[in-house]
Amino acid sequence: MKKKVLIVEDHGDLLEIMKWILEKEGFEVSIASDGAVAWEFIKANPIALLITDYNMPRMNGAELILQVKSEFPDIPIILSSSYLPSDIDLNDKIKYYVVKPYDVEKLIKLIHLILKPS
């Protein structure tokens, strides 16, 4: 059974490229263009992994992470961003952070590591 990954990114080109890459890796991939859309999706659909940008309209990545961790604490999250404000402390909420632009091979290895069978 394919692992379900949700990618949340407001840059459409990057979103589509990441979806394509992860589908080629064998994942079932859903996408959302902002945190509010992602939150509604997560409430209605089980996922194995959330990959979210930080800077997005309507609900940013930090707000989404706080919502997800309060309702679904076992969902692993990768925060990806080129800029994370210094006043944001999500260390107790996320274990994984990748800086954009990111190395796709390293990101894929990280995803496989997170989702490996226990």
N, C-alpha and C positions, 0 to 999 in steps of 0.2 A: 504494500500500500504506500502510495506517495505521501511524503510529509508535506503539510500545508504551510506555506509561507505567505505572509502579508507584507508587501512593500508599500511604505507610505512616503511619497516624494512629490513635491509640487512642480518639479521640472519634468514635463511630459516626456521629453526625449530620453532622459536618464531613466525614468520610470519604465518605459517600454524596452530599453536596452537591458536593464536589469531583469525584467520579467523574462525576456527571451533567453538570457544567459542561464538563469536558474531553472527554467523549463528544460533547457538542454541538459542540465545537470540531473534531471529526473524529479524535480520538485513540482508540486502543484502550487501555482503562484496566483495570488489575487493582488490587486493593486488598489490604492486609494490616493487621491491627490491632496488630501489634507487630513488633519487629525480628527476632525468631526466626522467625516465620512468613514474613516478607519474605525473609530469607536463604535459607530452603529454596526459596522460589519462584524467586528469582534464580538459584540453582544449576541449576534445571531448565528455566528459560524465559529466552530472550534478551529484553532490554528496551532501549529507546532512552534512557530517562530514569528516574531515581529521585527521588521527592519524599518526604522523610522528616521526621517530627516528631523532636524531641530527647527529650522526656520521655515514655517509654513503659515498660510492664512487661516483664519477662524480658530483653530486649536493647534498650538505649536507642539513640538515633540515632547517637551517637558510635561505639558498638561496631559498629553495622551499617555505618557508613561505613568504618571501618577494615577490616572483613571484605571489603566490596565492593571497595575500592581495592586490597587485597592480591591478590584473585583476578581482578577485572575492572576494571583501572585506566582503561579507556576509557569506562566508563559515567559520563555527567555526573550530578551530584547537586545537588539543591536542598535545603538544610536549612531547615525552617520551624519556628519556635519562638517562644513569647512570653518564654522565659527560657533563657539559655544560661549555665551556670556559668562564672565567670571563669577557672577553672583548666583549662578545656578549650581546647586549641589544635588546631583542624582546618584552619588556613589552608593548609597544604600538601596537604590532601586535598579540599577543596571550594572552588569559585569563587563559588558562589551561595548567598546566605542571605536569607531573607525573614522579617520579624518578623510574628507573629500578634497581633492580627487583621490580615490582609493585604488589600491592595487587589486584588481578583480580576482586574481588567483589567490591572494591572501584572504580576501573576503570569502571566497568559496571554501577554502580550507577551514576557516573559522566556522562557517555554517555547518559543514560536515562534522566538525568537532562537537559543536553544540548539539546537533541532532543525531549523533551516533547512538545506536542501540545500547541500552545499559545492561 
